[in-house]
Amino acid sequence: MSYVEIIENSEQRLKQLAEQGAAIIGYIYPHVPLELFLAHGLTPSLILTNPSTRGGFESSLQTFSCSLTRNIFSQRMNGVLSLDGIVFPGNTCDALQNVSDVWRKRFPDDKVFRLTYPARIPSESAVRFFAEELKILSETLEKTFGHEMSDDALLNAISLTNEFRDIIQFFYACRLINPESISYSDLMGFIRAFLTTPTSDILDDIKTRYETVDSLMKENGSHASAVSLKDALLKRNLEDYSLPSTGPGSRLLVVGGMIEPQAITDMLNEIGEVDESIIVLDLLSFGFKTMFSPPISIDGDRYIALAKSILGAPLEPTQEGLPERVKFLKSLLTKLSINGLIVCEQSFCDPDEFEAPSLVKAARDVGVPSVRLPMDPELSDRARLEVKIQTFVETLENGGA
């Protein structure tokens, strides 16, 4: 399924839910309490960029606004987005915070919420701070929409998201061992479908595919290895794991920030003699970094439990600290037989631009070639990007650096 088709399907599912009377609350930053929204009777929906939407409202946004925020703001200006509310993050990104302020001014009738994240993690004080922010958000949602959160509703929501993430994490591990077990496009499609409309129907579709992949891995004797690798990735500790060399051929790791994984997939599939199977792992915000959140276990304060799970996922370099991220990247490259690194950079995104040189250096330190791809949501420079990818892959295939 193409990038455009996936977007159209996501929009159609969301439209159907809205027609059925569901209250839709949009979010942009991927690390949000899905369970909290669901428990309040709301449908949280990840707002992603739309390549067919062109920015034309530069006077509303400051110059440091990235291409992602400009695209999303343009969707709202063009009437593409139809939401009952939207949640912006605080303390994670200047551009997102700027857009949230402009949004309130330009669309005063919209219900705009802000969830503030701790500046530095991990620490007990960060968890307590974020738990209090989650509690404030919960109280605000109840006051705004009149939907009280019950413990039963929260437990059901936690069960739904825990099962979803557990399966997706298994799929990631399976792809590293056997990229043919499930296509990268299908994996990203499942992630997008659930984050757009996190319902039991979507989970049932994912569980059906899980049965097929699970049987395949058992048949080829790789199931135990996949489970072990999944747990190692969740803990971000690969010291006791090493994937044997898989022989010739490209095995790419894609890293970056708020980049659509399906956009990378689409470009790869358009290049002759190259396809998405060479992507064996990503560290993108809408992929690995969202999916590898620790499972939520309600033991005591529910807000503390939610905060621990969200803050336990890979977050931003300013929160985690760049040294830890570089260390984990080097571990992935050396332990998982990765022989090529694609560094995606969201256009005009300072965190991406600042982090990219360190990621490239980390790859160079362990002898892995890399390529940087500055991108915008509209893929306005697609032809050049495809040439860069094709040249990079051909270099890898020929044993170059």
C-alpha positions as CSV (number, residue, x, y, z in Angstrom):
1,M,0.0,0.0,0.0
2,S,1.4,3.4,-1.0
3,Y,2.0,6.4,1.3
4,V,-1.0,8.2,-0.2
5,E,-3.3,5.2,0.2
6,I,-2.3,4.7,3.8
7,I,-3.2,8.4,4.5
8,E,-6.5,8.1,2.7
9,N,-7.4,4.9,4.7
10,S,-6.5,6.6,8.0
11,E,-8.6,9.6,7.1
12,Q,-11.5,7.4,6.1
13,R,-11.5,5.4,9.4
14,L,-11.4,8.6,11.4
15,K,-14.3,10.1,9.4
16,Q,-16.3,7.0,10.0
17,L,-15.7,7.2,13.8
18,A,-16.7,10.9,13.8
19,E,-19.9,10.1,11.9
20,Q,-20.7,7.5,14.5
21,G,-20.5,10.1,17.2
22,A,-17.0,9.5,18.5
23,A,-15.2,12.5,20.1
24,I,-11.8,12.8,18.4
25,I,-8.9,14.4,20.2
26,G,-5.8,15.0,18.0
27,Y,-2.2,14.9,19.1
28,I,1.1,15.6,17.3
29,Y,3.8,14.6,19.7
30,P,3.7,10.8,19.7
31,H,4.4,10.2,23.4
32,V,1.0,10.8,24.8
33,P,-1.3,9.0,27.3
34,L,-3.5,7.1,24.8
35,E,-5.0,5.2,27.7
36,L,-6.0,8.4,29.5
37,F,-7.9,9.7,26.5
38,L,-9.6,6.3,25.9
39,A,-10.6,6.1,29.5
40,H,-12.3,9.5,29.2
41,G,-14.4,8.2,26.3
42,L,-12.3,10.0,23.7
43,T,-10.6,8.7,20.5
44,P,-7.0,9.9,20.4
45,S,-5.8,10.3,16.9
46,L,-2.2,11.1,15.8
47,I,-2.1,14.0,13.4
48,L,0.5,13.3,10.8
49,T,1.6,15.3,7.8
50,N,-0.1,15.2,4.5
51,P,2.1,15.4,1.4
52,S,-0.8,16.9,-0.6
53,T,-1.2,19.8,1.7
54,R,1.0,22.8,0.9
55,G,2.0,25.5,3.4
56,G,0.7,28.9,2.6
57,F,0.3,30.6,6.0
58,E,3.9,31.7,6.7
59,S,2.7,35.0,8.2
60,S,1.1,33.1,11.1
61,L,4.2,31.2,12.2
62,Q,7.6,32.3,13.3
63,T,10.6,31.6,11.2
64,F,11.8,28.8,13.3
65,S,8.7,26.7,12.8
66,C,9.7,23.4,11.1
67,S,8.2,22.0,8.0
68,L,6.1,19.5,10.0
69,T,4.3,22.2,12.1
70,R,3.8,24.3,9.0
71,N,2.1,21.3,7.2
72,I,-0.2,20.5,10.1
73,F,-1.1,24.2,10.6
74,S,-1.9,24.4,6.9
75,Q,-4.1,21.3,7.2
76,R,-6.2,23.1,9.8
77,M,-6.3,26.3,7.7
78,N,-7.5,24.4,4.7
79,G,-10.2,22.7,6.7
80,V,-8.7,19.2,6.4
81,L,-8.6,18.5,10.1
82,S,-11.9,17.9,11.9
83,L,-11.3,17.5,15.6
84,D,-13.1,17.9,18.9
85,G,-9.9,18.9,20.6
86,I,-6.1,18.9,20.1
87,V,-3.2,18.3,22.6
88,F,0.1,20.1,22.2
89,P,3.2,19.2,24.1
90,G,5.0,21.7,26.3
91,N,8.8,21.7,27.0
92,T,9.7,19.4,24.1
93,C,10.0,21.6,21.0
94,D,9.9,25.4,20.5
95,A,8.1,25.1,17.2
96,L,5.3,22.9,18.5
97,Q,4.8,25.3,21.5
98,N,4.8,28.2,19.1
99,V,2.1,26.6,16.9
100,S,0.0,25.8,19.9
101,D,0.0,29.5,20.9
102,V,-0.8,30.6,17.3
103,W,-3.5,27.9,17.1
104,R,-5.4,29.3,20.1
105,K,-5.3,32.8,18.6
106,R,-6.3,31.8,15.0
107,F,-8.9,29.2,16.0
108,P,-10.4,30.4,19.3
109,D,-13.3,28.0,19.1
110,D,-11.0,24.9,19.1
111,K,-10.4,23.1,22.3
112,V,-6.7,23.3,22.7
113,F,-4.9,21.5,25.6
114,R,-1.2,21.4,26.6
115,L,0.7,18.6,28.3
116,T,4.0,19.7,29.7
117,Y,6.9,17.2,29.9
118,P,9.8,17.2,32.2
119,A,13.0,18.7,30.9
120,R,15.3,15.9,32.0
121,I,14.8,12.2,32.5
122,P,15.0,9.6,34.0
123,S,14.5,10.6,37.6
124,E,11.9,10.0,40.3
125,S,11.2,13.8,40.4
126,A,10.5,13.8,36.6
127,V,8.0,10.9,37.0
128,R,6.2,12.7,39.9
129,F,6.1,16.0,37.9
130,F,4.7,14.3,34.8
131,A,2.2,12.3,36.8
132,E,0.8,15.6,38.2
133,E,0.6,17.0,34.7
134,L,-1.3,13.9,33.6
135,K,-3.7,14.3,36.5
136,I,-4.3,18.0,35.6
137,L,-4.9,17.0,31.9
138,S,-7.4,14.3,33.1
139,E,-9.3,16.8,35.2
140,T,-9.4,19.3,32.3
141,L,-10.7,16.7,29.9
142,E,-13.4,15.7,32.3
143,K,-14.4,19.3,32.8
144,T,-14.4,20.1,29.1
145,F,-16.1,17.0,27.7
146,G,-18.0,15.8,30.7
147,H,-16.6,12.3,30.5
148,E,-15.5,11.0,33.9
149,M,-12.7,8.4,33.9
150,S,-13.4,5.1,35.5
151,D,-10.9,2.5,36.7
152,D,-12.5,-0.1,34.5
153,A,-12.3,2.1,31.4
154,L,-8.7,2.8,32.2
155,L,-7.8,-0.9,32.7
156,N,-9.5,-1.8,29.4
157,A,-7.6,0.9,27.6
158,I,-4.3,-0.2,29.2
159,S,-5.0,-3.8,28.1
160,L,-5.6,-2.6,24.6
161,T,-2.5,-0.6,24.2
162,N,-0.2,-3.0,26.0
163,E,-1.3,-5.8,23.7
164,F,-0.8,-3.6,20.7
165,R,2.7,-2.5,21.6
166,D,3.7,-6.1,22.6
167,I,2.8,-7.4,19.2
168,I,4.5,-4.5,17.3
169,Q,7.7,-5.0,19.3
170,F,7.7,-8.6,18.4
171,F,7.3,-7.7,14.7
172,Y,10.3,-5.4,15.0
173,A,12.4,-8.2,16.4
174,C,11.2,-10.6,13.7
175,R,12.2,-8.2,10.9
176,L,15.7,-7.9,12.3
177,I,16.1,-11.7,12.2
178,N,14.1,-12.3,9.0
179,P,13.0,-9.1,7.1
180,E,10.7,-11.3,5.0
181,S,8.6,-12.2,8.0
182,I,6.5,-9.0,7.7
183,S,7.1,-6.1,5.3
184,Y,8.2,-2.8,6.7
185,S,5.3,-1.2,4.9
186,D,2.8,-3.5,6.6
187,L,4.4,-2.9,9.9
188,M,4.2,0.9,9.5
189,G,0.7,0.6,8.2
190,F,-0.4,-1.3,11.4
191,I,1.3,1.4,13.6
192,R,-0.4,4.2,11.7
193,A,-3.8,2.6,11.7
194,F,-3.8,2.1,15.5
195,L,-2.4,5.5,16.3
196,T,-5.0,7.1,14.1
197,T,-7.9,5.1,15.5
198,P,-6.9,2.9,18.5
199,T,-9.8,0.5,18.5
200,S,-10.2,-3.2,19.2
201,D,-11.1,-3.7,15.5
202,I,-7.6,-2.5,14.4
203,L,-6.0,-4.6,17.1
204,D,-7.9,-7.7,15.8
205,D,-6.4,-7.1,12.3
206,I,-2.9,-6.9,13.9
207,K,-3.5,-10.1,15.9
208,T,-4.5,-11.9,12.8
209,R,-1.1,-11.1,11.2
210,Y,0.6,-11.9,14.5
211,E,-0.6,-15.5,14.2
212,T,0.9,-15.8,10.8
213,V,4.3,-14.3,11.8
214,D,4.4,-16.2,15.0
215,S,3.9,-19.5,13.2
216,L,6.5,-18.6,10.6
217,M,9.2,-17.8,13.2
218,K,8.4,-21.1,15.0
219,E,8.7,-23.0,11.8
220,N,12.1,-21.6,10.9
221,G,13.4,-22.0,14.5
222,S,13.8,-18.3,15.1
223,H,10.9,-17.7,17.6
224,A,13.0,-17.9,20.8
225,S,15.6,-15.6,19.3
226,A,12.9,-13.1,18.3
227,V,11.4,-13.0,21.8
228,S,14.9,-12.6,23.3
229,L,15.7,-9.7,21.0
230,K,12.4,-8.0,21.6
231,D,13.1,-8.0,25.4
232,A,16.7,-6.7,24.8
233,L,15.4,-3.9,22.6
234,L,12.7,-3.0,25.2
235,K,15.4,-2.7,27.8
236,R,17.8,-1.0,25.3
237,N,20.5,-3.4,26.4
238,L,22.1,-5.6,23.8
239,E,25.1,-6.7,25.7
240,D,24.0,-10.3,25.9
241,Y,22.7,-10.4,22.3
242,S,24.4,-10.6,19.0
243,L,22.8,-11.3,15.7
244,P,25.1,-13.4,13.4
245,S,26.2,-11.9,10.1
246,T,23.5,-12.4,7.5
247,G,25.9,-12.4,4.5
248,P,25.9,-10.0,1.5
249,G,23.2,-7.4,1.0
250,S,22.1,-4.2,2.6
251,R,20.7,-4.0,6.1
252,L,19.7,-0.4,6.8
253,L,18.9,1.4,10.0
254,V,16.8,4.6,9.6
255,V,17.1,7.3,12.3
256,G,15.7,10.7,12.7
257,G,12.9,12.7,14.4
258,M,9.4,13.4,13.3
259,I,9.7,11.7,9.9
260,E,7.0,9.6,8.4
261,P,8.4,6.0,8.0
262,Q,6.1,5.3,5.1
263,A,7.6,8.2,3.2
264,I,11.0,6.5,3.3
265,T,9.4,3.2,2.3
266,D,7.6,4.8,-0.7
267,M,10.9,6.3,-2.0
268,L,12.7,3.0,-1.7
269,N,10.0,1.1,-3.5
270,E,10.2,3.6,-6.4
271,I,13.9,3.0,-6.9
272,G,14.8,0.2,-9.4
273,E,16.3,-2.9,-7.9
274,V,15.8,-1.6,-4.4
275,D,12.9,-2.3,-2.0
276,E,11.9,-1.8,1.6
277,S,13.2,-5.1,2.7
278,I,16.6,-3.6,3.3
279,I,15.2,-1.5,6.1
280,V,15.6,-3.8,9.1
281,L,15.1,-1.3,11.9
282,D,14.1,2.3,12.4
283,L,14.6,4.7,15.3
284,L,12.0,7.2,14.1
285,S,9.5,9.0,16.4
286,F,6.5,7.4,14.7
287,G,8.1,3.9,14.8
288,F,10.5,2.4,17.3
289,K,10.6,5.4,19.6
290,T,6.8,5.3,20.1
291,M,6.3,1.5,20.1
292,F,9.0,0.6,22.6
293,S,7.3,2.1,25.6
294,P,7.4,-0.2,28.6
295,P,4.1,-1.9,29.4
296,I,1.9,-0.1,31.9
297,S,1.3,-1.9,35.1
298,I,-1.2,-0.4,37.5
299,D,0.3,-0.8,40.9
300,G,-0.6,2.1,43.1
301,D,-1.1,5.6,41.6
302,R,-2.5,5.3,38.0
303,Y,-0.9,8.6,37.0
304,I,2.5,7.4,38.2
305,A,2.1,4.2,36.2
306,L,1.2,6.1,33.0
307,A,4.1,8.6,33.6
308,K,6.7,5.8,34.0
309,S,5.6,4.1,30.8
310,I,5.7,7.3,28.7
311,L,9.0,8.5,30.1
312,G,10.5,5.0,29.7
313,A,10.3,5.2,25.9
314,P,13.1,6.7,23.9
315,L,12.4,10.5,23.9
316,E,14.3,13.6,22.8
317,P,18.1,14.2,22.9
318,T,17.5,17.2,25.3
319,Q,15.7,14.9,27.7
320,E,17.7,11.7,27.5
321,G,21.1,13.2,26.9
322,L,23.0,12.7,23.6
323,P,25.7,10.3,25.0
324,E,23.2,7.7,25.9
325,R,21.5,7.9,22.5
326,V,24.8,7.6,20.7
327,K,25.8,4.6,22.9
328,F,22.6,2.8,22.0
329,L,23.0,3.5,18.3
330,K,26.5,2.1,18.3
331,S,25.2,-1.0,20.1
332,L,22.5,-1.5,17.4
333,L,24.9,-1.0,14.6
334,T,27.4,-3.5,15.9
335,K,25.2,-6.1,17.5
336,L,22.5,-6.4,14.8
337,S,24.7,-6.6,11.6
338,I,23.6,-3.2,10.3
339,N,25.8,-2.1,7.4
340,G,24.2,1.2,6.5
341,L,22.6,4.2,8.3
342,I,20.1,6.6,6.9
343,V,19.8,9.8,8.9
344,C,16.5,11.6,8.2
345,E,16.3,15.3,9.0
346,Q,13.0,17.2,9.2
347,S,13.5,20.4,7.4
348,F,14.1,23.4,9.7
349,C,14.0,21.1,12.8
350,D,16.8,22.2,15.1
351,P,16.9,19.0,17.2
352,D,17.3,16.9,14.0
353,E,20.0,19.2,12.7
354,F,21.9,19.3,15.9
355,E,21.8,15.6,16.5
356,A,22.6,14.4,12.9
357,P,26.4,15.0,13.0
358,S,26.7,13.0,16.2
359,L,24.7,10.1,14.7
360,V,26.9,10.2,11.6
361,K,30.1,10.2,13.7
362,A,28.8,7.3,15.8
363,A,28.3,5.2,12.7
364,R,31.7,6.2,11.4
365,D,33.3,5.2,14.7
366,V,32.0,1.6,14.2
367,G,32.7,1.5,10.5
368,V,29.2,1.8,9.2
369,P,28.6,4.1,6.2
370,S,25.8,6.7,6.5
371,V,23.8,9.2,4.4
372,R,21.9,12.3,5.5
373,L,18.4,13.0,4.0
374,P,17.0,16.5,4.7
375,M,13.2,16.1,4.1
376,D,10.0,18.0,4.3
377,P,6.5,16.5,4.6
378,E,5.6,17.3,1.0
379,L,8.7,15.4,-0.3
380,S,9.3,18.4,-2.5
381,D,12.8,17.3,-3.3
382,R,11.9,13.6,-3.8
383,A,13.9,13.0,-7.0
384,R,17.1,14.2,-5.4
385,L,16.4,12.1,-2.3
386,E,15.8,9.0,-4.3
387,V,19.1,9.5,-6.2
388,K,20.9,9.9,-2.9
389,I,19.3,6.7,-1.5
390,Q,20.0,4.7,-4.7
391,T,23.7,5.9,-4.8
392,F,24.1,5.0,-1.1
393,V,22.6,1.5,-1.5
394,E,24.7,0.8,-4.7
395,T,27.8,1.9,-2.8
396,L,26.9,-0.6,0.0
397,E,26.2,-3.4,-2.4
398,N,29.6,-2.8,-4.1
399,G,31.4,-2.9,-0.7
400,G,32.2,0.8,-0.6
401,A,32.1,3.2,2.3
